[in-house]
Every structure is written in structure tokens, then in C-alpha cells.
């Protein structure tokens, strides 16, 4: 584990042996802590035929693991006085929990588990296919969304920024469960993630918990960004 301190901001950078980067900042104004995990995966990492896969995987990660079944997830977080969510963008996917400071281990346990143990049940995959297609159809009712898609597709000729995070309907209809699982297994690895924790905690004690929850997770292969160069 390495540690680097930014004296101006109070942010401490750590790194586990498996490549997981951790940024911590103690803030003792209230007995609360926020746990965010950021994955370096978004729509820029997709290819034609697989547009929208990053966003779809984000949906599936909320469907549970053997340790935390879907119905347990909400109960565990909200039962401990917390709130949580996730979001996908062009360059990243992120998940967060905001909890009482003495319950921070709940967020760590959950995110460590679903980093590599999320269950992609076939019926849940099909259910979310319907949900995301409906989400896209709803967005298409907005002139602003339609204009934005056309502008992006025109402005970028080669780079994957040319398609939106939600993906094209034809790809959403064609993708399989194996497509989602393979993408998840490749991208959701410690060395492709940054864990950010801010709140009312002692850093040395916190890092012992982080090591206990994340230290055993296997490192993945190196993942680079898109190699496509946008023409001038």
C-alpha cells in the first residue's frame, strides 16, 4: 500500500497491491461519511453493436449478488440510515452510499462484493432491456434529446463520443446476457477503479477496513481507452 498526501486539500491517496486507488479526506463537521466508487468505463469504451452496454451493466449491478440479493440491497442501505445510487457517463460509471459514519463498513462491504460478484439473472437482463428501451423511447419525445444526438453524431466522425450513453435501440435489442457479463468481468476490476471516501472517520482505521474488504479482489488485465483518433 502506498500513500501520498496533498497538504493543501487534506486528500490522501492510497493504492492497494491489486491496483485499487483510494482517495480519502477526513471531514468531522457531522457524523456522516460518503463512499463513492468510480470505474473508468463509460460509453467511450464501447463499440458499434455494443452501444449502451456501460449503462445497462450499471442497471444490472443493482440486481444483487449471492451475498446481497436484490431485495436485501435496499434494506441494508436504507435500514442503516443511508441513501445510494449510481450513474453512467461518457467516461465513467460511479456508485455511491451516504451513511452514518459508524456504518461506513456497510458501503465498503457492498461495493467490494458487487465489484466482482454481481448476478446477471437472465430474467433480470430481459426486464432491464425493456426498461432501458422504454427510457430511450421516452427521451426521444424530447426535441432537445434528438438534437443533441444529431449534433454529437455530426461533430464526432470516428471517436465513440459520437453516440450517447443510453446507446442505439438496435444495439439494445440485440445484446445478449453474455455480452453484458463479459463486459462487466473485464471492466469491474480493482485496477480500473478509484474509491473515494469523505467524512467523519480516522484514516488509519478506515484503511484497515478498506484492505479487509477490497484487498483480496483479483486484479484485471490492463484496460486502455479508445484508440480511435478523431480526424481534425
C-alpha positions in Angstrom: 0.0 0.0 0.0 1.3 3.4 -0.9 0.3 6.8 0.5 0.6 10.3 -0.9 -0.7 13.4 0.9 -1.9 16.6 -0.6 -1.2 19.1 2.2 -3.3 21.8 0.7 -6.6 19.8 0.4 -6.1 17.2 3.0 -6.7 14.5 0.5 -4.7 11.3 1.0 -4.0 9.0 -1.9 -3.5 5.3 -1.3 -3.1 2.3 -3.5 -3.7 -1.4 -2.8 -1.5 -4.2 -4.2 -4.3 -5.1 -6.6 -4.2 -1.6 -8.2 -7.3 -0.1 -6.5 -6.7 3.6 -5.9 -8.3 5.2 -2.8 -8.7 8.9 -2.1 -9.7 9.8 1.5 -10.4 13.1 3.2 -11.4 13.5 6.8 -14.3 15.9 7.4 -15.5 16.0 11.0 -18.3 18.5 10.7 -21.0 15.9 11.0 -21.1 12.1 11.8 -21.6 11.2 8.2 -19.4 9.5 5.5 -19.8 9.2 1.7 -18.4 6.3 -0.2 -18.1 6.6 -4.0 -16.5 4.1 -6.3 -15.7 5.3 -9.8 -15.0 2.9 -12.7 -13.0 4.0 -15.7 -15.7 2.8 -18.1 -18.4 4.7 -20.0 -19.8 5.0 -23.4 -16.4 5.9 -24.8 -15.3 2.3 -24.1 -18.0 0.8 -26.3 -18.0 -0.2 -29.9 -20.7 -0.3 -32.6 -23.0 -3.1 -31.9 -22.5 -2.7 -28.2 -23.6 0.9 -27.6 -25.3 1.4 -24.3 -23.6 -1.6 -22.6 -22.0 0.5 -19.9 -25.3 2.0 -18.8 -27.0 -1.4 -19.0 -24.3 -3.0 -16.8 -24.9 -0.2 -14.3 -28.5 -1.2 -14.0 -27.6 -4.9 -13.5 -25.2 -4.2 -10.7 -28.2 -3.1 -8.6 -29.8 -6.6 -9.1 -27.8 -8.2 -6.3 -25.1 -10.7 -5.6 -25.2 -14.1 -3.8 -24.2 -12.3 -0.6 -26.6 -9.3 -1.1 -29.7 -10.4 -3.0 -31.6 -7.7 -4.8 -34.2 -7.4 -2.2 -31.6 -7.1 0.5 -29.6 -4.3 -1.0 -32.2 -1.6 -0.4 -33.0 -2.9 3.1 -29.3 -3.0 4.1 -28.5 0.6 3.0 -31.8 2.3 4.0 -32.1 0.2 7.2 -28.8 1.7 8.3 -29.9 5.2 7.6 -28.2 5.6 4.3 -29.0 6.5 0.7 -27.4 5.3 -2.5 -27.5 5.4 -6.3 -25.3 5.1 -9.4 -24.8 6.9 -12.7 -23.1 6.4 -16.1 -21.4 9.0 -18.3 -19.2 9.1 -21.4 -16.1 8.5 -19.4 -17.1 6.7 -16.2 -19.6 4.7 -14.2 -20.0 5.5 -10.5 -21.9 4.3 -7.4 -22.2 5.8 -4.0 -23.5 5.4 -0.5 -24.0 8.2 2.1 -24.2 6.7 5.6 -23.8 7.4 9.3 -20.1 7.4 9.9 -20.2 4.4 12.1 -21.9 2.4 9.3 -19.2 3.1 6.7 -18.3 -0.6 6.6 -21.8 -1.3 5.1 -20.9 0.7 2.0 -17.5 -0.8 1.7 -18.8 -4.3 2.0 -21.5 -3.8 -0.6 -19.2 -2.2 -3.2 -16.4 -4.7 -2.7 -18.9 -7.5 -3.2 -20.6 -6.2 -6.3 -17.3 -5.3 -7.9 -16.9 -8.9 -8.9 -19.9 -10.9 -7.8 -23.0 -9.3 -9.4 -25.5 -11.8 -10.7 -26.9 -11.3 -14.2 -30.0 -13.4 -14.0 -31.5 -13.9 -17.5 -34.9 -12.7 -16.5 -33.4 -9.6 -14.9 -31.5 -8.9 -18.1 -34.6 -9.1 -20.2 -36.5 -6.9 -17.7 -33.9 -4.2 -17.9 -33.8 -4.4 -21.6 -37.4 -3.4 -21.6 -36.7 -0.7 -19.0 -33.8 0.9 -21.0 -35.7 0.7 -24.3 -38.6 2.5 -22.6 -36.2 5.0 -21.2 -34.8 5.7 -24.7 -38.3 6.0 -26.2 -39.2 8.5 -23.6 -36.1 10.5 -24.3 -36.9 10.5 -28.0 -40.0 12.5 -27.2 -37.8 15.5 -26.3 -36.6 17.6 -29.2 -33.6 18.6 -27.1 -32.5 14.9 -26.9 -33.0 14.4 -30.6 -31.0 17.5 -31.4 -28.2 16.5 -29.0 -27.9 13.1 -30.6 -27.7 14.6 -34.1 -25.1 17.2 -33.1 -22.9 14.6 -31.3 -23.1 12.2 -34.3 -22.1 15.0 -36.6 -19.4 16.6 -34.5 -17.6 13.3 -33.9 -16.8 11.3 -37.0 -14.7 8.5 -35.5 -14.5 8.7 -31.7 -17.1 6.9 -29.6 -18.3 10.2 -28.2 -20.4 10.2 -31.3 -23.1 8.0 -29.7 -25.0 8.6 -26.4 -24.7 6.9 -23.1 -28.0 5.1 -23.5 -27.0 3.6 -26.8 -28.8 2.9 -30.1 -32.1 1.0 -29.9 -30.9 -1.7 -32.4 -27.9 -2.5 -30.2 -30.1 -2.6 -27.0 -32.4 -5.1 -28.8 -29.5 -7.3 -30.0 -27.2 -7.5 -27.0 -27.1 -10.7 -25.0 -26.6 -11.6 -21.4 -23.1 -12.9 -22.2 -22.2 -9.5 -23.8 -23.1 -7.8 -20.5 -21.3 -10.4 -18.3 -18.1 -10.3 -20.3 -18.0 -6.5 -20.4 -18.6 -6.4 -16.6 -15.9 -9.0 -15.8 -13.4 -7.2 -17.9 -14.1 -3.7 -16.6 -15.2 -4.1 -13.0 -11.7 -4.8 -11.5 -9.7 -3.0 -8.8 -7.1 -1.6 -11.1 -9.8 0.1 -13.2 -11.5 1.8 -10.2 -11.0 4.6 -7.7 -12.6 4.5 -4.3 -13.3 8.0 -2.8 -14.3 8.3 0.8 -15.0 11.6 2.6 -16.4 12.1 6.1 -16.1 11.6 9.8 -13.5 8.8 10.2 -9.9 8.1 11.2 -7.9 7.4 8.1 -5.7 4.7 9.5 -8.6 2.7 10.9 -10.6 3.3 7.7 -7.8 1.9 5.5 -7.7 -1.3 7.6 -11.4 -1.8 6.7 -10.7 -1.0 3.0 -7.9 -3.5 2.9 -10.1 -6.2 4.5 -12.9 -5.6 2.0 -11.0 -4.9 -1.2 -7.5 -6.3 -0.7 -8.3 -9.8 -1.8 -10.1 -8.9 -5.1 -8.2 -10.0 -8.2 -6.5 -7.5 -10.5 -7.7 -7.5 -14.1 -5.8 -7.0 -17.3 -4.7 -3.6 -18.3 -7.5 -1.6 -19.9 -6.7 1.3 -22.2 -9.0 3.9 -23.6 -10.3 4.0 -27.2 -7.5 4.0 -29.7 -9.5 5.9 -32.4 -8.1 9.3 -33.3 -10.7 11.9 -34.2 -9.8 13.5 -37.6 -9.0 17.2 -37.5 
